[in-house]
Every structure is written in C-alpha cells, then in structure tokens.
Amino acid sequence: MQLQQLAYFVAVAETRHFTQAAERMRVAQPSLSKQIKALESELGAPLFSRARGNVMLTAAGEALLPLARRMLADADTARLEVAELAGLRRGRVRLGATPSLCAGLLADALARFHRAYPGIELLVEEGGSRDLVRALARGQLDLSLVITPLQHDDPSLVSEEILRESLVVVAPSQGQEPRRKHLHIEDLRGKTMVMFRRGYDLREATLAACRNAGFEPRFAVEGGEMDAVLRFVEAGLGVAVVPSMVLEGRPGLRGTPLAGLNRTIAIAHRKDVEPTRAAQAFRTALRSFLVEAGNAGTLPEGVELIAE
C-alpha cells in the first residue's frame, strides 16, 4: 500500500468522480484508475461502486477513508518534522480554535509567535469545539484549543486546561430592560434566543442548562457562527449565551453574567503522535503569552488563567 494510492483514493472519495480526482491530483485519469485498482487488489475488496455513472464508497471504502486521511496527515507531519530536524528554519502549525478565541486572545498570541518564528507557517481552522475535536482525532490538526471536558470517545486525545471564562447573556445595548448584576438560567425561560449551529459546545451546554432547569429554549433563529449570532442579537432577534471575551469592541451589545455557568478552555493534541517541534514551540509561546497577560491584568474581562 503506497501513500500515493491512498491520496488518489481520498481524492476520488471526496469528489465522487474519477476525472475530477485526476485533475485535482494532476495525473492522467487512466493512471489514477490503475492505482485505485491496484489498491483494491492489495486490500482484497472493492472500494467504490460504479453504477450508472455514480461513484459511491463501498463498506470497505467507508472503513478505509478515515484511516487513509489520518495516514496522509501523519506522513505530511513527518516530512515537516524531518525538515525541522535537518536544520531548516521552516515548519507548520495547524491550529484549531473556537470563534471566540479567534476574535479575541488568539490574534495577539499568533502575532507574537510569527515575529519570533517568521519561517513557521500558521494554519488556523475556526470552528465549534466538537468539530475541532473530531478534526484533531483525524490528524487534520496538530493542536486545538477546545472546551473541556472533551465530548468525544477517542481515547488518543490529551488536553491541558489553560483558561476559564465566564458566560454572559448578551442583548442589544439599547434594550428596554433594566440592567442587572447577573442572571440565572431560569431567567431565559420564555425569552426568544439566538442559537449557534450544531457542532458548538456552547450550544449543547446552553440546551442542557435550560433542560436541567425544566424548560425548552425558544429560538428566533439558529444555525449561526459566532459573528452571525452576535449580529442577530444586535438586530434585536433575541438574546444569546456567549463567552464574555467576545463583547470587546462591540458597543452595540451588553452582557450580563450568567450565574453558575462558565467554561474551561484547554489546548489538546493526539496522544499517539508527538506534536512537531513547531507545534511544541507554539504551545510554549501561547502559555507564556497568557501568563504575561494574566500578570499584567490584560486578560479580557471574565477570563482567568489556570495555573500549571
């Protein structure tokens, strides 16, 4: 089994088309088909069914796809790691982070790291915590900033908790209701809410808290990313439960602390693959940046550092 064959297989699986896969891989279509057939012969099972022009994965193909993606990702990481060990001043960090972190602390931390290591390529994937955990487990990320406890049954992930942040109920700053020092989850009963799309840990945490309080939340709109949710709230569609740090620089919104609800942010990686030297350097730099910000009192309001 060759890595090139696996790359061809993944391309066909993702495009569902042999000609398009060949174009993506910049190879002649007959050559790609020949390599797929050789892979099927070696594995002893067909990987695709080809009926009436439609290319579909067989059961064997479905089983191979996540393994092939992980093997290709690990091979790419290995090439970069060897290049680093050879003394080349280059590398790559594939980092996952939630939208609240991308819009807040992470930008300054990335800027500092880039100044210190200009030859390191930074690839950031923004998404909900549960989506990022899945990407990390598949080998598509080197590190990820996620919400704990991890909502995933993959035992190969290990995490280090680094931050704790408060959750707030956000509403338009020009709202008619009087300001309050804090709210309880029961205060959201009957209120119209704006809700994140599936894949956000915050969505599941909010739903669970409401149901534990004995009610189902009422949505005006759901399915948004962080920026969309905040904009919908600004437009008066409803209130939302969000991390406190996302309110910086948004004068059109006001947040009221939600009593008893906070969340913990951790930096996670796969246990079975040691992070590259570039990823290790970023992890160290991020921790150093957060410690300095905590000591200087410049962490966003509602955010506190978790000591090592």
Summary of the structure (lengths in Angstrom):
residues: 308
radius of gyration: 22.9
end to end distance: 43.5
largest distance: 71.0
contacts: 950
relative contact order: 0.14
helix: 45%
strand: 27%
